[in-house]
Amino acid sequence: MSSEAFLGIRDLHVEAGGLPRVHGVSLDVGEGRFHGLLGPNGAGKTTVLRVLYRAARAKSGTITLAGRPMRDWTPRGWAGVTGALVQESGLLSGLSVRDVVEIGLARTGLSEGDTAKRIDEALDLAGLADRQDQDASTLSGGEQQRTHMAQLLARDPALYILDEPTNHLDLHYQLVLLDEVRRRGRTVLATFHDLSMAARYCDTVTVMSRGRSVATGTPADTLTPDLLREVYSVEGQLEGTLFRLEGPVRCDRL
């Protein structure tokens, strides 16, 4: 794996609804590295990802991928090397589970046989092979999340953009699907609320608070008791990949 930045974000500023949401965020993700964006609700994590999957525009700042500025990529070229798991799921009514996964392989140039193989393998990984003909809109929230993960795994982009990838998933599939993402060695930028999961999968993390990045490093070096107290208002400690939570910070200590 290269230690050079595959994804680079510099001094990113983003507004939403006329209000500033992200203020001067910068980070690098090396090729093949798994980087987490952490922070409480409203910290700006999802806003950063929305810029990356072109659902939001930056007011200023630069983003580079594989050494090329984002502005130099065509929308189709960018979509060809990135893939996103987002919180806002699209309309699924009338689409089978297999249809949803297959849509992710449109315009990839794969042969019919290779397309079918990728779909089958992704459905098996997500535990949905026996549901592949079911209308995707009738699935539970967790099954829909697994369907979208299967779509992404079938595509296997160079950059995985994952917004709360464990959302709605039971523990088994949280581990199965993220283990598979790690195994593939692709570059990943993912948001997490679960700090134990972040510590398990992330090589490095950036912690955000109120639209700004406040710390970057390995989970062990970054998620200190002082930072947890300041950013999350909790008393806790990371022990290996386990997060020991003692309780909320008392109001008289905030």
C-alpha positions as CSV (number, residue, x, y, z in Angstrom):
1,M,0.0,0.0,0.0
2,S,1.2,3.5,-0.9
3,S,1.7,5.9,2.0
4,E,0.9,8.8,-0.3
5,A,-2.5,10.5,-0.1
6,F,-5.0,8.9,-2.4
7,L,-7.7,11.3,-1.2
8,G,-6.7,14.8,-0.1
9,I,-9.0,17.4,1.4
10,R,-7.7,20.9,2.0
11,D,-9.3,23.8,3.9
12,L,-12.8,22.7,3.0
13,H,-15.7,25.1,3.7
14,V,-19.3,24.1,3.1
15,E,-22.6,26.0,3.7
16,A,-26.0,24.4,3.9
17,G,-29.2,26.4,4.0
18,G,-27.1,29.5,4.0
19,L,-25.4,28.6,7.2
20,P,-21.8,27.4,7.6
21,R,-21.6,23.7,8.3
22,V,-17.9,22.8,7.7
23,H,-15.1,25.2,8.5
24,G,-11.6,24.6,7.1
25,V,-11.4,20.8,7.3
26,S,-8.3,19.2,6.0
27,L,-7.3,15.5,5.9
28,D,-5.3,13.0,3.9
29,V,-6.2,9.3,3.3
30,G,-3.4,7.1,2.0
31,E,-4.1,4.6,-0.7
32,G,-5.6,1.4,0.8
33,R,-6.1,3.1,4.2
34,F,-9.3,3.1,6.3
35,H,-10.0,6.6,7.7
36,G,-12.8,7.4,10.1
37,L,-14.7,10.7,10.5
38,L,-15.9,10.9,14.0
39,G,-17.9,13.4,16.1
40,P,-21.3,14.1,17.7
41,N,-24.4,14.9,15.8
42,G,-24.1,18.1,13.8
43,A,-20.3,18.0,13.7
44,G,-20.3,18.2,9.9
45,K,-19.2,14.6,9.1
46,T,-22.0,13.8,6.6
47,T,-21.6,17.2,5.0
48,V,-18.0,16.4,4.1
49,L,-19.1,13.1,2.6
50,R,-21.9,14.8,0.6
51,V,-19.3,16.9,-1.1
52,L,-17.4,13.8,-2.0
53,Y,-20.3,12.1,-3.6
54,R,-21.4,15.3,-5.3
55,A,-24.7,15.8,-3.4
56,A,-23.3,19.2,-2.0
57,R,-21.0,21.8,-3.2
58,A,-18.1,23.3,-1.3
59,K,-17.9,27.0,-0.8
60,S,-14.1,26.8,-1.0
61,G,-11.3,24.4,-0.5
62,T,-9.7,21.7,-2.7
63,I,-10.3,18.0,-3.0
64,T,-7.9,15.7,-4.9
65,L,-8.2,12.0,-5.8
66,A,-5.3,10.0,-7.1
67,G,-3.4,13.2,-7.5
68,R,-6.1,15.0,-9.6
69,P,-8.3,17.8,-8.4
70,M,-11.9,17.0,-8.2
71,R,-12.8,19.8,-10.6
72,D,-10.7,18.0,-13.3
73,W,-12.8,14.8,-13.1
74,T,-15.9,14.4,-15.2
75,P,-18.9,13.4,-13.2
76,R,-18.8,10.0,-15.0
77,G,-15.1,9.6,-14.3
78,W,-15.5,10.5,-10.6
79,A,-18.5,8.1,-10.3
80,G,-16.4,5.3,-11.9
81,V,-13.7,5.4,-9.1
82,T,-15.9,6.3,-6.1
83,G,-18.9,4.6,-4.5
84,A,-21.0,5.9,-1.6
85,L,-23.2,4.3,1.0
86,V,-25.5,7.2,2.0
87,Q,-28.1,7.8,4.7
88,E,-30.7,9.1,2.2
89,S,-31.8,5.9,0.4
90,G,-33.5,6.3,-3.0
91,L,-36.8,4.9,-4.1
92,L,-36.8,1.1,-4.1
93,S,-40.4,0.3,-5.0
94,G,-40.7,-1.9,-8.0
95,L,-37.0,-3.0,-7.9
96,S,-35.9,-6.4,-6.7
97,V,-32.9,-6.8,-4.5
98,R,-31.0,-8.1,-7.4
99,D,-32.0,-5.1,-9.5
100,V,-30.7,-2.7,-6.9
101,V,-27.3,-4.4,-6.9
102,E,-27.2,-4.6,-10.7
103,I,-27.9,-0.9,-11.1
104,G,-24.6,-0.3,-9.3
105,L,-22.8,-2.1,-12.2
106,A,-24.3,0.0,-15.0
107,R,-21.7,1.4,-17.4
108,T,-18.8,-0.6,-15.9
109,G,-18.2,-2.4,-19.2
110,L,-18.2,-5.8,-17.5
111,S,-19.4,-8.8,-19.5
112,E,-22.8,-10.3,-18.7
113,G,-21.1,-13.3,-17.0
114,D,-18.8,-11.1,-14.9
115,T,-21.7,-8.9,-13.9
116,A,-23.8,-11.9,-12.8
117,K,-20.8,-13.3,-10.8
118,R,-20.2,-10.1,-9.0
119,I,-23.9,-9.8,-8.1
120,D,-24.1,-13.3,-6.9
121,E,-21.0,-12.9,-4.7
122,A,-22.2,-9.6,-3.2
123,L,-25.7,-11.1,-2.4
124,D,-24.0,-14.0,-0.7
125,L,-21.8,-11.7,1.4
126,A,-24.8,-9.7,2.4
127,G,-26.9,-12.7,3.2
128,L,-29.5,-11.8,0.6
129,A,-29.2,-14.6,-2.0
130,D,-32.6,-16.0,-0.9
131,R,-34.2,-12.6,-1.0
132,Q,-32.8,-11.5,-4.4
133,D,-36.2,-11.5,-6.2
134,Q,-38.1,-9.7,-3.4
135,D,-39.2,-6.1,-3.9
136,A,-36.5,-4.2,-2.1
137,S,-39.0,-1.7,-0.7
138,T,-40.5,-4.5,1.5
139,L,-37.3,-5.2,3.2
140,S,-36.5,-4.2,6.8
141,G,-34.2,-1.2,7.4
142,G,-31.3,-3.5,8.1
143,E,-31.9,-5.6,5.0
144,Q,-32.1,-2.5,2.8
145,Q,-28.8,-1.4,4.3
146,R,-27.3,-4.8,3.4
147,T,-28.7,-4.4,-0.1
148,H,-27.0,-1.1,-0.6
149,M,-23.7,-2.5,0.8
150,A,-24.1,-5.4,-1.6
151,Q,-24.4,-2.9,-4.5
152,L,-21.2,-1.2,-3.4
153,L,-19.3,-4.4,-2.9
154,A,-20.3,-5.6,-6.3
155,R,-18.9,-2.4,-7.8
156,D,-15.8,-2.4,-5.6
157,P,-14.7,1.2,-6.3
158,A,-11.3,2.5,-5.6
159,L,-12.7,4.9,-2.9
160,Y,-15.5,3.7,-0.6
161,I,-17.4,6.6,1.0
162,L,-19.4,5.1,3.9
163,D,-21.9,7.2,5.9
164,E,-22.7,5.2,9.1
165,P,-22.1,1.8,7.4
166,T,-23.3,-0.1,10.6
167,N,-26.6,1.8,10.7
168,H,-29.6,-0.7,11.2
169,L,-27.3,-3.7,10.9
170,D,-27.1,-6.5,13.5
171,L,-23.7,-7.2,14.9
172,H,-23.1,-10.2,12.6
173,Y,-23.4,-8.2,9.4
174,Q,-21.6,-5.2,10.9
175,L,-18.6,-7.4,11.2
176,V,-19.1,-9.5,8.0
177,L,-19.5,-6.5,5.7
178,L,-16.8,-4.2,7.2
179,D,-14.4,-7.2,7.4
180,E,-14.9,-7.6,3.7
181,V,-14.3,-4.0,3.0
182,R,-11.0,-4.1,4.9
183,R,-10.0,-7.4,3.2
184,R,-10.2,-5.7,-0.2
185,G,-7.6,-3.1,0.7
186,R,-9.4,-0.2,-0.9
187,T,-9.3,3.4,0.3
188,V,-12.1,4.1,2.7
189,L,-13.5,7.3,4.3
190,A,-16.3,6.4,6.7
191,T,-18.3,8.1,9.4
192,F,-19.0,6.3,12.7
193,H,-20.9,7.0,15.9
194,D,-19.8,3.7,17.4
195,L,-16.3,4.4,18.7
196,S,-15.5,0.7,19.3
197,M,-16.2,-0.1,15.6
198,A,-14.1,2.9,14.6
199,A,-11.2,1.7,16.6
200,R,-11.6,-1.9,15.2
201,Y,-11.5,-0.8,11.5
202,C,-9.9,2.6,11.2
203,D,-6.2,3.0,10.6
204,T,-6.6,6.7,11.3
205,V,-9.4,9.0,12.4
206,T,-10.3,12.7,12.2
207,V,-12.6,13.9,15.0
208,M,-14.9,16.8,14.1
209,S,-16.8,19.2,16.4
210,R,-19.0,22.1,15.3
211,G,-17.8,21.8,11.7
212,R,-14.1,21.8,12.5
213,S,-11.5,19.1,12.7
214,V,-10.1,19.0,16.2
215,A,-7.8,16.0,16.2
216,T,-6.4,13.5,13.7
217,G,-4.3,10.3,14.3
218,T,-4.7,6.7,15.2
219,P,-7.7,5.8,17.3
220,A,-5.5,5.0,20.3
221,D,-3.7,8.3,20.1
222,T,-6.8,10.4,19.3
223,L,-9.6,9.1,21.4
224,T,-8.2,10.1,24.7
225,P,-10.3,10.7,27.9
226,D,-9.7,14.4,27.5
227,L,-11.0,14.5,23.9
228,L,-14.0,12.3,24.8
229,R,-14.9,14.7,27.6
230,E,-14.4,17.8,25.5
231,V,-16.1,16.7,22.2
232,Y,-18.6,14.0,23.3
233,S,-19.3,15.2,26.9
234,V,-18.8,11.7,28.3
235,E,-16.4,10.1,30.7
236,G,-14.9,7.2,28.9
237,Q,-11.7,5.5,27.7
238,L,-10.7,3.5,24.7
239,E,-9.0,0.2,25.7
240,G,-7.7,-1.5,22.6
241,T,-10.7,-1.6,20.4
242,L,-13.2,-1.5,23.3
243,F,-14.8,1.7,24.4
244,R,-15.4,1.8,28.2
245,L,-18.1,4.3,28.9
246,E,-18.5,5.6,32.4
247,G,-21.3,8.1,31.9
248,P,-22.1,11.6,30.8
249,V,-20.0,14.6,32.0
250,R,-21.9,16.4,34.7
251,C,-23.3,19.8,33.7
252,D,-21.2,21.5,36.4
253,R,-18.1,20.2,34.6
254,L,-19.0,21.4,31.1
